[in-house]
Amino acid sequence: MGSREADARPAGGEEYNAGATTAARQAATVILLRGGDTQLEVLLVKRTPKARFMGGVWVFPGGAVEQSEGEDDAAHRKAAVRELHEEAGILLASPKELVKFSRWITPAEVKVRFDTHFFLAPLPPEQEPKVDGEECVDLGWFTPAGALEAHAREEIVLVFPTIKHLEQLGAYTTVAELLHATSGREVIAVQPRVVLEGGGGRVLLPGEPGY
């Protein structure tokens, strides 16, 4: 499970699509941070193993944008705040607090697709996360490196986008450093490709050989 080849496969519940491309549903995710000027940690929640899509996987809190929330940046921010509250019990004072970090679009070769906007947010004072016990059944604070190491030891299950985000986050030592480096920067959408080989699929990022 911890090998690079295994990590580069589509996530559990992501079926290969040989037909017409499925439209990507708008989604939003929050990378919740704690540590301030000390060691950077991020929150991961464990999806219930009963879920058909990515059951038992550890993810950043997030989900699909509801139709009533719209389609623009404000809609993604509203959805991010709502999902963080629903999945981790954390209530942000305002969607404006969120810092854009990345945007990932599910490969066209996958049936269930999302256009996900990832945001950063520090843990609000005097709040502690808690899971609902239904959609999410566990949670943990990890350093980016610690989460990747736990995955390599098969203690938690991570999927490709989460792994790639943790690798990026590992370049920062503190929350303050991360927010200073990312606030106001341009976010460019990333859409991986799935390449079939040897009876399985491998995920390639833009710029990699064979993309």
Helices and strands as residue ranges (DSSP letters): H 4-7, E 25-34, E 41-47, E 58-59, E 62-64, G 67-69, H 73-88, G 95-97, E 99-105, E 114-122, E 136-142, H 144-152, H 160-169, H 175-182, E 189-190, E 193-197, E 200-204
